[in-house]
Amino acid sequence: MLGSCWLAVGALVLVVGLVAVPALMLHSAGRAAPLVSPLTLPAPACFVDPAPQPATPTHVQGPNPVLPTPCNVPHNGQIFATFTVTGSRLDYPGSAKLLSIAASGCTTRAQTSLEKTKAAGAAQVRYLYPSASSWRAGHQKVTCMIVTPAPTLTSSLVKGYE
């Protein structure tokens, strides 16, 4: 009886190992990476948004997780700037005010940071800004990105970055 229990435990360890090792090898070889929030990516990071949202100028909360990728492989988005909004953590400026700050800040940065010829066509500037709860937690960063509907970009859209 005890022998069959050890045999079952051994079989379970073998099955888990056969599943986990290839997954770890794929991840470490760069063939598969975890999806992350675009809020965690620095400028000028490129990414693939596996579920791009409809054409809207902004996203307020809950951005789609994205797949970070080198800019020289097909992608449909790039973080081109980030900036911090000043103010007390206890005094949330409100969504309308942050929308205005994000739109103005990202538009200005797009004009100076992006290669206009590469960013033409279906590319759109979008921005992410903090919700009230995020603001109170100390997150006051605006993330500026440019996205296209399909992963057809194969280079950086940021001036001076390949």
C-alpha positions as CSV (number, residue, x, y, z in Angstrom):
1,M,0.0,0.0,0.0
2,L,2.8,2.4,1.0
3,G,4.7,1.5,-2.2
4,S,1.7,2.4,-4.4
5,C,1.4,5.8,-2.7
6,W,5.0,6.6,-3.4
7,L,4.5,5.5,-7.0
8,A,1.6,7.9,-7.3
9,V,3.6,10.7,-5.8
10,G,6.5,10.0,-8.2
11,A,4.2,10.0,-11.2
12,L,2.7,13.3,-10.1
13,V,6.1,14.9,-9.8
14,L,7.1,13.6,-13.2
15,V,3.9,15.0,-14.9
16,V,4.3,18.4,-13.2
17,G,8.0,18.4,-14.2
18,L,7.1,17.6,-17.8
19,V,4.6,20.4,-18.0
20,A,6.6,23.1,-16.0
21,V,10.1,22.6,-17.5
22,P,9.1,23.3,-21.2
23,A,7.1,26.4,-20.0
24,L,10.1,27.7,-18.1
25,M,12.4,27.0,-21.1
26,L,10.0,28.9,-23.4
27,H,9.9,31.9,-21.1
28,S,13.6,32.0,-20.5
29,A,14.3,31.6,-24.3
30,G,12.2,34.7,-24.9
31,R,9.6,32.9,-26.9
32,A,6.8,33.5,-24.4
33,A,6.5,36.3,-22.0
34,P,3.8,37.2,-19.5
35,L,1.3,39.8,-20.2
36,V,1.8,43.0,-18.2
37,S,0.0,46.2,-17.5
38,P,1.1,49.0,-19.9
39,L,1.4,51.1,-16.8
40,T,4.5,49.1,-15.8
41,L,6.4,49.7,-19.1
42,P,8.9,52.5,-19.4
43,A,9.2,54.8,-22.5
44,P,10.0,53.9,-25.3
45,A,8.8,50.2,-24.8
46,C,7.0,48.5,-27.6
47,F,4.2,46.0,-27.1
48,V,1.5,43.9,-28.6
49,D,-2.0,44.5,-27.4
50,P,-3.7,41.1,-28.0
51,A,-7.2,42.6,-27.6
52,P,-7.0,46.2,-28.9
53,Q,-9.9,48.3,-27.8
54,P,-12.1,50.3,-30.2
55,A,-10.8,53.5,-31.5
56,T,-11.2,55.9,-28.6
57,P,-8.8,58.7,-27.5
58,T,-8.5,57.6,-23.9
59,H,-8.6,54.8,-21.4
60,V,-9.3,55.7,-17.9
61,Q,-9.1,52.5,-15.8
62,G,-8.2,48.8,-16.4
63,P,-6.0,48.9,-19.5
64,N,-5.7,45.7,-21.4
65,P,-2.7,43.6,-20.4
66,V,-0.1,43.8,-23.2
67,L,2.9,41.6,-24.3
68,P,6.2,43.6,-24.2
69,T,8.1,43.0,-27.4
70,P,11.3,44.3,-29.1
71,C,10.4,47.2,-31.4
72,N,11.9,45.4,-34.5
73,V,9.3,42.7,-34.4
74,P,5.6,43.2,-35.3
75,H,3.8,45.2,-32.6
76,N,0.8,47.5,-32.4
77,G,1.8,49.9,-29.6
78,Q,4.5,51.8,-28.0
79,I,4.9,53.9,-24.8
80,F,6.4,57.1,-25.9
81,A,6.3,59.2,-22.7
82,T,5.3,59.2,-19.0
83,F,5.0,62.1,-16.6
84,T,3.9,62.7,-13.1
85,V,1.0,64.9,-12.1
86,T,1.8,66.9,-9.0
87,G,-0.6,67.3,-6.1
88,S,-1.5,65.9,-2.7
89,R,-2.5,62.2,-2.5
90,L,-5.5,63.3,-0.4
91,D,-6.7,65.8,-3.0
92,Y,-7.8,63.9,-6.2
93,P,-8.2,66.4,-9.0
94,G,-11.0,64.5,-10.6
95,S,-11.3,62.5,-13.8
96,A,-12.2,65.6,-16.0
97,K,-9.1,67.5,-14.8
98,L,-6.8,64.5,-15.2
99,L,-8.2,63.8,-18.7
100,S,-7.4,67.4,-19.6
101,I,-3.9,67.2,-18.2
102,A,-3.2,63.8,-19.8
103,A,-4.6,64.9,-23.2
104,S,-2.5,68.1,-23.2
105,G,0.6,66.5,-21.9
106,C,0.6,63.5,-24.2
107,T,-0.3,65.6,-27.3
108,T,2.6,68.0,-26.6
109,R,5.0,65.1,-26.1
110,A,3.7,63.3,-29.2
111,Q,4.6,66.4,-31.3
112,T,8.1,66.4,-30.1
113,S,8.8,62.7,-29.5
114,L,7.2,60.8,-32.4
115,E,8.4,60.3,-36.0
116,K,5.4,61.8,-37.8
117,T,6.0,59.8,-41.0
118,K,6.1,56.5,-39.2
119,A,3.1,57.4,-37.0
120,A,0.8,58.3,-39.8
121,G,-2.3,56.3,-40.8
122,A,-4.3,54.4,-38.2
123,A,-2.0,55.2,-35.3
124,Q,-3.7,56.9,-32.4
125,V,-2.3,58.6,-29.3
126,R,-3.9,57.3,-26.1
127,Y,-3.2,57.9,-22.5
128,L,-3.7,56.3,-19.2
129,Y,-4.2,58.3,-16.0
130,P,-4.8,57.5,-12.4
131,S,-8.3,56.7,-10.9
132,A,-9.2,58.2,-7.6
133,S,-8.2,55.0,-5.7
134,S,-4.9,54.8,-7.6
135,W,-4.2,58.5,-6.9
136,R,-4.8,58.1,-3.2
137,A,-2.4,55.1,-3.2
138,G,0.3,57.4,-4.5
139,H,0.2,56.6,-8.3
140,Q,0.1,59.9,-10.1
141,K,1.7,58.9,-13.4
142,V,0.3,59.5,-16.8
143,T,1.3,57.0,-19.5
144,C,1.3,58.2,-23.1
145,M,1.2,55.6,-25.9
146,I,0.6,55.3,-29.6
147,V,-1.4,52.3,-30.9
148,T,-2.6,50.8,-34.2
149,P,-5.4,48.3,-34.7
150,A,-3.1,45.5,-35.9
151,P,0.6,44.6,-35.1
152,T,2.0,46.0,-38.3
153,L,4.7,48.2,-36.8
154,T,8.3,46.9,-37.1
155,S,10.3,49.8,-35.7
156,S,10.1,52.4,-33.0
157,L,8.0,55.4,-33.5
158,V,10.0,57.5,-31.1
159,K,12.6,59.8,-32.6
160,G,16.2,58.6,-32.1
161,Y,15.2,55.2,-30.8
162,E,15.6,52.1,-32.9
